[in-house]
Amino acid sequence: MSSRTAERSGRIAPPAGRGLDPWLLAVVPVVALVALVVAMAATGSGAARLAADPGALVRWGLPAAELLHDGALVVVLGALLFAVGVVPRTRTEGRRPDTADPVPAPEHPLFSATLRLAEAAAVVWTVAALAVLVLSYSDVAGVPVGAGATYTGQLLHYATDIPTGQAQAVIAVVAAAVTTLVFGVRALLGLLLTLLLSCAALVAMALTGHSAGGDDHMAAVNSLGLHLLGVCLWTGGLAVLGWLSPRLSAPDAGTGTLPVGAARGRASSGDRPRVPIAAVVLRRFSAVAFGAFFLVLLSGTVNAAVRIGTWEQLLSGYGRLVLVKTVLTLGLGLAGLAHRRWLVPALETGRLTARRAVWQLVLGELVVMGAVMGVAVALSRTAPPVPEELAPDASAAEILTWYPLPPEPTAASWFTTWRVDWWWLAVVVVLALVYLRAFAQLRRRGDTWSALRAVSWLTGLGLLFYVTSGGVAVYGRVLFSAHMVEHMALTMVVPVFLVLGAPVTLLLKALEPRRDGTRGPREWILRLVHSTFGRVVTHPIVAAVNFAGSIVVFYFTPLFHFTLHYHVGHVFMVTHFLLTGYLFMLVLIGVDPIPRRPGYMMRLVLLLATMVYHAFVGVALMGSDTLLQASWFGNTGRDWGRTAIEDQQLGGALMWGIGELPTVVVAVVVAVMWAIDGSRENRRVDRRADRTDDAELRAYNEMMAGLAERDHRAARR
């Protein structure tokens, strides 16, 4: 057999360096740039739009800088994602199994190459972010770069006082910080935190541009943020695969493990097949890309619907770009499905070489993705059909909250009034799918898991969706009382159902451990549970103080103003209330593993203390004549319902009342758990007595008899 035939059959590995050469990735920015130029020319985005034209350099240089910025950002995110959980950090093959070897395991070449790519992309990202900041100011001000004696001062004013400039300045600072970290951090936890810091740039990007206005501000911001996240993980992962392709196909790349059943024809209950590392990497990235595709498609549809009001507007310049982008995205999804169904399994079974598999997956998808990015940048430079500014006759509620004043609440309107929060809907759907998949996997494996726990988890997620998107959320923007109901539901009602679902225990049972030097979801969960941070936040006293003290921190400090006026603040508020309630309920009634769980009597004491504290704050609000955040709740322009101060006093009463019922329910659950645990302990003692024929009791009786005999002899003397 010739070497070429052997290589095609997959029986030998191709020579090192014969994979997809990284220089072929240069095709991607070229395609993206061509798509950008064509799209801008077709829509007229590159023409002068202002009376004071900043010049062709700014008009065409800004989109090019934005394209470079976006490309570098997605590469940074993709590289950090791969380093954190896709490629091995160290070489584990050929190492002695004993622990006496003091020599640390060498860094894996795939890990080193991934971080080198992250370092280079981070530098480009930082430079491009600064260029976008400068060129954006020139574009807004209508002046060429560096023109005039006041240019620097006005640029500083733009970066510190104008919202768009502030967001761009934040992105530049985040890029510089990430660049510093990727050059110095090698620990997986540090890289994970760096990845999360990089995502802060996505938040800033979602808060600017077309998402700043429109008829549905929160939908625009949330859908754009989800869209950016999906695009970055998908595109960034493809770029990293292209960069790693020569090393993935090298003979010394190593092998890895796949979950049981992932490799066709090799699955058995106790067998975890060792396959080429390229197959493992592609399989893991395929799962990420599969989720990212649906995230990109659905969030893009929502985002476009906010900015395109009628079917006729699909034929506008903006609408045509949306259609082109949608077609390209669907094509990418079909290509990804084909790769997931046929290409990756063929690589796992040896019917396809690593070189050809990576080349086929990366180059095909990444070139199309480059065109998508070019169209996306052109979209950001094109005015949407739906105006982004508020109407001149906007009501006070619209000016303050971005939404019209809802109708006067009735018993029915609390359940018929909806404003979908797409961020939390995405969270609910993802958490439900992950739980149900783990539940089904456990059942297929023959293990047992209570269906009542699954029902409890899904009920909690359903309540979370209602609280964040239903009537409570809509009226919570204009009524303090509704805001308080939202708070109490998030912190005392929803967590009870979520905690009883025991999601951590389910995932630890369902997920397969990794044995190839990477840290997957199961490893990260265990790392978090046993970390110092996990021990601190789940400490009973800390959890109780955080649970009760959040009321004072949010309602009697400037943080309340931040959560009302800024979208990021609102998301932070919901997240904080949900997590503090979850951690407190986890300590009280949870079965998921935590480092320290108090005794049942201590749990009841903590529960009683927080109930008294809630009642105290509620009574204080009921008797207060000072309106909290008067600039908000006093200026909504309501012509129905109670006055603002009366509504606040009602909110205090609701806080007291709503807090009582969940507290009683939790107390009953703790008491039942105490009784069950006591019965279990009694049965354990009885079984031990049966095994030993009451040896402990006989020994005790003999000891007592001996003491009595001794006392009797002493008395006779």
C-alpha positions, 0 to 999 in steps of 0.5 A, spaced: 500 500 500 502 506 498 503 512 503 498 516 500 493 510 500 494 509 507 493 516 509 486 516 505 484 510 509 486 513 516 491 507 518 497 512 519 497 519 521 499 525 516 506 528 517 506 533 522 505 540 519 501 537 513 494 540 516 491 546 514 496 551 514 494 557 519 496 562 513 490 560 509 486 563 515 488 570 511 482 568 506 477 569 512 478 577 513 479 578 505 472 575 504 469 579 510 472 585 507 469 584 501 462 582 504 463 589 508 465 593 502 459 590 497 454 591 503 456 598 504 456 600 497 449 596 496 446 600 502 449 606 501 452 606 508 459 608 505 456 615 503 457 621 506 451 622 511 453 628 515 453 635 513 460 636 516 463 630 512 469 627 516 472 624 510 473 618 506 478 615 511 473 615 517 467 613 513 471 607 510 476 606 516 471 605 521 467 599 518 474 596 517 476 597 524 470 595 527 471 588 522 478 588 525 476 589 532 470 584 532 474 578 528 480 579 534 475 579 539 472 572 537 478 569 536 480 571 543 474 568 546 474 562 542 482 561 544 480 562 551 474 557 551 478 552 548 484 553 553 479 552 559 475 546 557 477 543 550 484 542 549 488 538 554 493 543 559 498 538 560 501 532 557 498 526 561 500 520 556 507 516 558 507 519 565 508 515 571 502 513 575 505 514 581 505 521 585 513 521 587 515 524 580 516 531 582 517 533 575 511 537 573 507 534 567 509 538 560 504 543 557 501 540 552 502 543 545 495 544 543 494 548 549 501 552 548 499 554 541 492 556 543 494 561 548 499 564 543 493 565 538 490 568 544 496 573 545 496 575 538 489 576 537 488 580 544 494 585 542 490 586 535 483 587 539 486 592 543 489 596 538 483 596 534 478 598 540 482 604 540 482 605 533 474 604 533 474 609 539 477 615 535 474 614 529 467 613 532 468 620 535 470 623 528 464 620 525 459 623 530 463 629 530 464 630 523 471 632 523 477 628 520 482 625 525 486 630 529 483 636 526 483 642 530 486 644 536 480 641 541 480 635 538 484 631 544 479 634 549 473 633 545 475 626 544 476 625 552 469 628 553 466 623 548 470 617 551 467 619 558 461 623 558 457 620 552 454 613 553 457 610 546 463 613 547 463 610 554 462 603 552 467 604 547 472 606 552 470 600 557 471 595 551 478 598 550 480 598 557 477 590 557 481 589 551 487 591 555 486 588 561 485 581 557 491 582 553 495 583 560 492 577 563 493 572 557 500 573 557 501 572 564 496 567 566 496 559 565 492 556 571 485 554 568 481 558 573 485 564 571 483 563 564 476 562 566 475 569 569 479 572 563 474 569 559 468 572 563 472 578 563 472 578 555 464 577 555 464 584 559 466 587 552 459 583 549 455 587 554 458 594 552 457 592 545 450 590 546 448 597 550 450 601 544 449 601 536 442 599 534 440 596 541 440 603 544 433 605 542 427 602 538 420 600 540 423 594 545 429 596 548 430 590 553 429 585 547 433 589 543 439 589 548 438 582 550 437 579 543 443 582 541 447 580 547 445 573 546 447 574 538 454 576 540 455 571 544 453 565 540 457 568 534 463 569 538 463 562 541 462 559 534 466 563 529 472 564 535 472 556 535 472 555 528 478 560 527 482 556 533 481 550 529 484 552 523 490 555 527 491 548 531 489 544 525 497 542 523 498 540 530 491 536 531 494 532 525 501 531 527 503 524 529 504 526 536 498 530 538 496 524 542 489 521 544 483 523 548 477 520 551 470 521 549 463 520 553 461 513 553 457 512 546 460 518 543 464 513 538 460 509 534 461 501 535 465 502 541 461 504 546 460 499 552 458 500 559 465 500 562 469 502 556 471 509 554 475 509 547 481 512 546 481 516 539 485 521 536 485 528 539 483 531 533 476 527 534 475 529 541 476 536 540 472 536 534 466 533 538 467 538 543 467 544 539 461 541 535 457 541 541 458 548 542 457 550 535 450 546 535 448 550 541 451 557 538 447 556 531 440 556 535 442 562 539 445 566 533 439 564 529 433 565 534 436 571 537 438 574 530 430 573 528 428 577 535 433 582 534 431 583 526 423 583 528 425 589 533 428 593 528 423 591 522 416 593 523 412 590 517 413 585 511 415 591 506 421 593 510 424 587 509 425 590 502 429 596 505 436 596 505 437 594 512 432 588 510 435 586 505 442 585 509 438 581 514 435 576 509 442 575 506 445 574 513 439 569 515 441 565 509 448 565 510 447 563 517 442 557 515 447 555 510 452 554 516 447 551 520 446 545 515 454 545 514 455 544 521 449 539 522 453 535 516 459 535 520 456 533 526 452 527 523 458 524 518 464 528 518 466 527 526 464 520 526 468 518 520 474 521 524 473 517 530 472 511 527 478 512 522 475 513 516 477 520 515 484 523 516 485 529 521 488 533 516 482 532 511 477 533 517 479 539 520 480 542 513 473 541 511 470 543 517 474 549 518 475 552 511 468 551 509 464 554 515 469 559 516 469 563 510 462 563 510 462 566 517 467 571 514 462 573 509 456 573 515 461 578 519 462 583 514 454 583 512 453 584 520 458 590 520 455 593 514 448 592 518 451 596 524 452 602 519 445 602 516 439 605 519 434 600 521 426 602 518 424 602 525 426 609 528 431 608 534 429 615 537 423 616 542 417 619 539 417 627 540 410 626 544 413 620 548 409 619 555 413 620 561 413 612 562 416 611 555 422 617 557 423 613 564 422 606 562 423 606 555 416 603 554 408 605 554 405 605 561 401 599 562 394 599 563 391 599 570 392 592 573 386 587 574 386 580 577 386 578 570 392 583 567 397 580 572 397 574 568 395 576 561 400 582 560 407 580 558 413 583 555 418 577 554 425 578 557 429 574 552 435 573 556 432 570 562 428 566 557 434 563 554 437 562 561 430 558 562 430 554 556 438 552 557 437 550 564 431 546 562 434 542 556 440 541 560 436 538 566 432 534 562 438 531 558 441 529 564 435 526 567 434 522 560 441 520 560 440 517 567 434 513 566 437 510 559 443 508 563 438 504 568 439 509 574 434 512 578 432 519 579 425 522 582 420 525 577 418 529 582 425 533 583 424 534 575 417 537 576 420 541 581 426 544 577 421 545 571 416 549 576 421 553 578 424 555 571 416 556 569 416 561 575 422 564 573 420 566 566 413 569 569 417 573 574 422 576 569 417 576 563 410 576 566 405 581 569 410 582 575 415 584 571 411 589 567 408 593 573 414 592 577 417 598 572 412 603 574 410 600 581 414 599 587 409 594 590 410 590 584 417 590 584 417 588 591 413 582 589 418 580 584 424 581 589 420 576 594 418 571 588 425 571 586 429 570 593 424 566 596 419 562 592 423 560 585 429 558 589 425 553 593 423 549 587 430 550 584 433 547 590 429 541 591 430 539 583 437 538 586 441 539 579 448 539 581 447 532 584 443 530 577 449 533 573 454 529 577 451 523 576 450 524 569 456 527 566 462 523 564 469 524 568 474 527 563 481 523 563 485 527 558 487 533 562 481 537 560 476 540 565 469 539 562 463 541 566 463 535 571 470 537 573 468 545 573 462 543 578 466 539 583 472 545 582 467 550 584 463 546 590 470 545 593 473 551 592 474 557 597 469 561 594 464 555 594 466 554 602 465 561 603 458 563 600 455 556 602 457 558 609 450 558 613 452 565 616 454 568 610 448 565 606 443 568 611 447 575 612 447 575 604 440 573 604 437 578 609 442 584 608 441 584 600 434 588 602 438 594 605 443 594 600 439 594 594 433 599 597 437 604 601 443 605 597 444 608 590 444 601 588 437 601 587 437 607 582 442 603 578 438 597 578 432 602 575 435 606 570 440 601 567 439 595 563 445 592 566 443 593 573 436 590 572 439 584 570 444 584 576 438 585 580 435 579 578 441 575 578 443 577 585 436 576 588 436 569 585 442 567 587 442 569 594 435 566 595 438 559 592 444 559 596 440 560 602 435 555 600 440 550 599 443 551 606 436 549 609 433 544 604 438 542 599 441 535 598 446 538 593 453 537 596 456 543 599 462 543 604 458 545 610 451 544 612 448 546 619 444 541 623 436 542 623 436 546 629 441 551 627 437 551 620 430 553 624 434 558 627 437 561 621 430 561 618 426 564 624 432 570 624 431 572 617 423 572 617 423 577 623 428 581 619 424 581 613 418 583 617 422 588 621 424 591 614 416 590 611 413 594 617 418 600 617 416 601 609 409 600 611 410 606 616 415 610 612 413 617 609 419 618 605 419 615 597 424 611 595 427 613 588 422 619 588 425 621 581 423 614 578 416 612 582 414 619 582 415 621 575 411 615 571 405 619 569 400 614 572 393 616 572 391 610 576 392 606 582 394 609 589 399 614 590 407 613 589 407 613 597 401 609 598 404 604 593 410 603 597 407 602 603 403 597 600 410 594 598 412 593 605 406 590 607 407 585 601 414 584 603 412 582 610 406 577 607 409 574 602 415 572 606 411 569 611 408 563 607 414 561 604 418 561 610 412 556 613 413 552 608 421 551 608 420 550 616 415 544 614 420 542 609 426 542 614 422 539 620 420 533 615 427 532 613 429 532 620 424 527 622 426 523 616 433 523 618 431 521 625 427 515 622 433 513 618 438 514 624 433 509 628 433 504 622 441 504 622 441 503 629 436 497 629 440 494 623 446 494 627 443 492 633 440 486 629 447 484 626 451 484 633 445 481 637 445 488 641 452 487 643 452 495 645 446 494 649 448 488 653 455 492 654 451 498 657 447 494 661 453 490 664 457 496 665 451 499 669 450 493 673 457 493 675 457 500 677 451 498 681 454 492 684 460 497 686 456 502 689 452 496 693 459 493 696 461 500 698 455 502 702 456 495 706 463 497 708 
